[in-house]
Amino acid sequence: MSRRRALKLLGVALAVPIAAVLLFLLSAWIGSSIPRNADWVEPATGIEIMIGDNGVHTEIVMPLITPVKDWRETFPASDLPEPYRPYTHVAVSWGEREVFLNTPTWGDLELSTAFAAAVGGDGLIHASHYVRPAPGPANRPLRLTEQQYARLVAAIEAQVPPPGDRQTYPGYAHYDVFYDAAGTYHLGNTCNQWTSDTLASAGVKTGSWAPLPGGVMKWVEKPAER
């Protein structure tokens, strides 16, 4: 094989994955820009939740106790290494089992694990308990009516088997834990898509397809600086 032909084949080999990534990013931007519940307006009063974003993964942060739901029933602090802290909120997210359990930091993520998750993997729920989490650009407040919040609660509870009927897995720190959950993770149904779908089930305006965190957060306003 001539050097020119070898370089040409190498160029094609590099161009295909680059084109696939660019197509995915473009599709994600377009899909996340098409709203669901386009007429929704945030109410002036109600129950305040927050949408958290660590740059890769989003979560729904909720008060531990409201008139609508006491999350201690679903996510008891007794499942945590430190159950006696004065927790005020629980943050719930969904993701792929092997990625969740085997990557305490993103530096631990192996290519084989990421590829397996992209093509299909079992789901897990991640529940993190917080004490008075502060709002900010990466933890954005969002207000719901009690009826909307009840729908949000129902959507989350539908994903998690009740205590006694589920497997529990240690989290990364003293305040978090994993549980078995329904659903299959893949590129079309990512952790961020779960957040978007769960918000949509409550009637909140959000993107149609949001595989990346930016596709979720673009619909939630940053809090005003104090």
Backbone torsions as a table, in degrees:
resi	resn	phi	psi	omega
1	MET	NA	132.4	180.0
2	SER	-70.8	158.3	179.4
3	ARG	-62.3	-39.0	-179.3
4	ARG	-62.8	-43.4	-179.9
5	ARG	-66.5	-39.4	178.9
6	ALA	-62.0	-41.8	179.1
7	LEU	-66.0	-36.0	179.0
8	LYS	-65.6	-43.5	178.2
9	LEU	-64.4	-38.4	177.6
10	LEU	-63.6	-41.2	178.5
11	GLY	-61.3	-42.5	178.5
12	VAL	-64.3	-42.9	-179.3
13	ALA	-61.9	-35.6	178.5
14	LEU	-78.6	-33.5	-176.2
15	ALA	-68.7	-35.3	-176.2
16	VAL	-62.5	-53.9	178.8
17	PRO	-65.6	-34.1	177.7
18	ILE	-63.7	-43.2	178.5
19	ALA	-64.3	-37.7	179.4
20	ALA	-64.7	-42.1	178.8
21	VAL	-64.4	-45.2	179.5
22	LEU	-63.0	-39.4	178.3
23	LEU	-65.0	-40.5	178.0
24	PHE	-62.3	-46.3	-178.9
25	LEU	-63.3	-42.0	178.5
26	LEU	-64.4	-43.9	179.3
27	SER	-63.4	-39.3	179.4
28	ALA	-64.9	-40.1	179.4
29	TRP	-66.1	-44.0	179.8
30	ILE	-66.5	-48.8	-177.3
31	GLY	-61.7	-38.9	-179.0
32	SER	-76.4	-13.6	179.7
33	SER	-90.9	-8.3	177.2
34	ILE	-91.8	112.8	-170.6
35	PRO	-79.6	148.0	162.3
36	ARG	-104.6	151.8	-178.0
37	ASN	53.2	50.0	-171.8
38	ALA	-62.1	-23.5	-178.0
39	ASP	-88.4	-1.4	-176.6
40	TRP	-67.0	138.1	175.8
41	VAL	-126.8	132.4	-179.4
42	GLU	-62.4	128.6	-177.6
43	PRO	-71.1	156.9	-179.5
44	ALA	-73.3	-29.4	178.7
45	THR	-132.6	160.5	179.0
46	GLY	148.3	-153.1	-177.7
47	ILE	-100.3	125.5	-177.8
48	GLU	-92.8	123.6	170.9
49	ILE	-110.9	-179.1	173.4
50	MET	-138.4	150.0	174.4
51	ILE	-109.0	115.2	-178.1
52	GLY	-95.8	150.6	-176.7
53	ASP	-146.4	121.3	176.6
54	ASN	-100.9	12.7	-179.6
55	GLY	98.7	-17.9	178.9
56	VAL	-128.8	-32.8	-166.2
57	HIS	-136.3	138.5	178.5
58	THR	-111.1	157.9	179.2
59	GLU	-144.6	158.4	178.0
60	ILE	-106.6	116.1	-176.3
61	VAL	-100.6	124.2	-173.9
62	MET	-130.3	150.7	173.6
63	PRO	-58.8	139.7	-177.6
64	LEU	-64.0	-35.9	-177.2
65	ILE	-132.9	126.4	171.7
66	THR	-139.5	169.1	175.0
67	PRO	-60.5	-22.3	-178.2
68	VAL	-83.2	-40.4	-172.2
69	LYS	-152.9	135.6	169.7
70	ASP	-105.9	103.9	-174.5
71	TRP	-70.3	-11.3	177.4
72	ARG	-63.2	-22.0	178.0
73	GLU	-72.7	-36.1	-176.2
74	THR	-91.7	-39.4	-178.5
75	PHE	-124.2	74.3	-175.0
76	PRO	-66.2	141.8	178.5
77	ALA	-63.9	-19.2	178.8
78	SER	-64.1	-15.6	176.7
79	ASP	-81.1	-6.9	-175.8
80	LEU	-96.0	153.4	174.3
81	PRO	-61.5	-32.3	178.5
82	GLU	-123.3	84.1	-173.0
83	PRO	-79.8	-10.1	-169.5
84	TYR	-100.0	5.6	176.0
85	ARG	-70.1	154.5	-176.3
86	PRO	-79.9	64.8	-177.0
87	TYR	-63.1	139.7	179.2
88	THR	-116.8	-20.5	-175.3
89	HIS	-138.7	156.0	170.8
90	VAL	-126.8	133.5	178.0
91	ALA	-107.4	126.6	-176.1
92	VAL	-117.7	134.1	175.0
93	SER	-144.9	170.4	-177.1
94	TRP	-132.6	145.3	178.8
95	GLY	-164.6	-173.2	-176.5
96	GLU	-82.9	135.7	-172.0
97	ARG	-54.8	-53.9	-174.2
98	GLU	-67.7	-37.1	177.1
99	VAL	-64.8	-47.3	179.8
100	PHE	-59.9	-48.0	-170.8
101	LEU	-79.6	-24.6	-172.3
102	ASN	-113.6	6.3	179.6
103	THR	-131.3	74.4	176.6
104	PRO	-59.3	-26.9	170.1
105	THR	-130.7	157.1	-179.0
106	TRP	-66.0	-20.1	175.5
107	GLY	-68.7	-17.0	178.8
108	ASP	-87.5	-5.8	-177.6
109	LEU	-73.2	121.6	178.6
110	GLU	-94.4	150.9	-177.6
111	LEU	-58.8	-39.9	-178.9
112	SER	-64.1	-38.1	178.4
113	THR	-66.7	-43.7	179.6
114	ALA	-63.7	-41.8	-179.3
115	PHE	-65.9	-43.4	179.5
116	ALA	-61.5	-39.6	178.6
117	ALA	-65.9	-39.3	-176.5
118	ALA	-63.4	-31.9	-177.1
119	VAL	-96.2	-10.0	175.2
120	GLY	144.4	121.2	178.6
121	GLY	-151.5	159.5	-179.0
122	ASP	-69.9	152.4	-178.2
123	GLY	-92.9	154.8	170.9
124	LEU	-136.8	149.3	170.1
125	ILE	-96.2	135.9	175.5
126	HIS	-110.2	122.7	178.3
127	ALA	-117.5	117.9	178.3
128	SER	-113.4	132.1	-179.1
129	HIS	-102.8	131.1	-176.0
130	TYR	-123.3	156.8	173.9
131	VAL	-109.9	109.8	177.8
132	ARG	46.1	62.8	178.7
133	PRO	-63.4	137.0	-177.1
134	ALA	-87.4	138.5	174.3
135	PRO	-70.6	153.3	179.5
136	GLY	-175.7	-176.1	-179.3
137	PRO	-58.5	-30.0	179.9
138	ALA	-102.7	10.1	178.7
139	ASN	-149.4	80.0	-165.0
140	ARG	-95.4	126.6	179.8
141	PRO	-67.2	148.4	178.7
142	LEU	-149.4	126.4	-175.7
143	ARG	-100.8	138.4	178.6
144	LEU	-126.4	151.6	168.6
145	THR	-70.2	165.9	178.8
146	GLU	-62.6	-36.0	179.2
147	GLN	-67.4	-41.8	177.7
148	GLN	-65.4	-41.6	179.2
149	TYR	-64.4	-37.4	177.7
150	ALA	-61.6	-38.3	177.4
151	ARG	-68.4	-37.5	176.3
152	LEU	-61.6	-46.4	178.7
153	VAL	-58.6	-46.1	-179.0
154	ALA	-61.8	-39.0	179.7
155	ALA	-65.4	-39.7	179.2
156	ILE	-70.0	-45.7	-178.1
157	GLU	-62.8	-29.5	178.9
158	ALA	-66.0	-18.8	-177.8
159	GLN	-88.3	-17.2	-169.1
160	VAL	-118.9	124.1	172.8
161	PRO	-60.5	150.4	-179.5
162	PRO	-68.1	157.3	175.9
163	PRO	-52.3	138.8	-177.2
164	GLY	96.3	-21.3	-179.5
165	ASP	-117.7	22.0	-175.5
166	ARG	-143.5	158.6	175.5
167	GLN	-91.4	138.8	177.8
168	THR	-111.2	139.5	-178.5
169	TYR	-126.6	141.1	-179.3
170	PRO	-60.3	143.9	176.4
171	GLY	-87.9	-160.7	-176.7
172	TYR	-91.9	-19.4	-173.5
173	ALA	-143.0	-166.6	-176.9
174	HIS	-80.2	-7.2	-171.1
175	TYR	-119.2	9.6	-177.1
176	ASP	-136.9	162.9	-175.7
177	VAL	-157.6	157.1	177.0
178	PHE	-113.8	150.4	176.6
179	TYR	-134.9	151.7	170.3
180	ASP	-56.0	147.2	-180.0
181	ALA	-149.8	158.3	176.9
182	ALA	-75.6	163.3	173.5
183	GLY	102.9	155.8	177.4
184	THR	-118.5	127.5	179.5
185	TYR	-84.2	136.7	170.2
186	HIS	-161.9	178.8	-175.7
187	LEU	-59.4	-27.7	178.5
188	GLY	-85.6	-10.6	-177.5
189	ASN	-140.2	76.2	-174.7
190	THR	-92.9	179.3	177.1
191	CYS	-59.9	-39.2	-179.6
192	ASN	-73.6	-32.8	174.1
193	GLN	-63.8	-36.8	176.4
194	TRP	-60.1	-45.2	177.7
195	THR	-59.7	-46.4	180.0
196	SER	-62.2	-45.1	-180.0
197	ASP	-63.5	-39.3	-178.6
198	THR	-67.6	-41.6	175.2
199	LEU	-63.7	-41.4	-179.9
200	ALA	-62.8	-35.8	179.8
201	SER	-64.8	-23.7	177.2
202	ALA	-86.3	-5.1	-179.7
203	GLY	95.6	6.0	-178.0
204	VAL	-76.6	143.8	175.5
205	LYS	-71.0	125.2	-179.6
206	THR	-157.6	172.2	-176.3
207	GLY	-73.8	158.1	-178.9
208	SER	-74.3	-43.1	177.8
209	TRP	-134.8	114.1	-173.6
210	ALA	-130.8	73.1	-179.2
211	PRO	-71.4	-17.0	-177.9
212	LEU	-113.9	154.9	-175.7
213	PRO	-61.3	-34.6	179.5
214	GLY	-60.5	-30.8	178.6
215	GLY	-68.8	-23.6	174.7
216	VAL	-85.0	-48.6	-170.9
217	MET	-71.6	-21.3	-179.7
218	LYS	-63.3	-19.5	-177.6
219	TRP	-96.1	-2.3	-178.1
220	VAL	-117.8	118.4	-175.7
221	GLU	-67.1	144.0	172.3
222	LYS	-67.5	143.7	177.4
223	PRO	-69.3	151.6	178.2
224	ALA	-64.9	140.7	178.3
225	GLU	-69.8	141.3	-178.8
226	ARG	-102.6	NA	NA
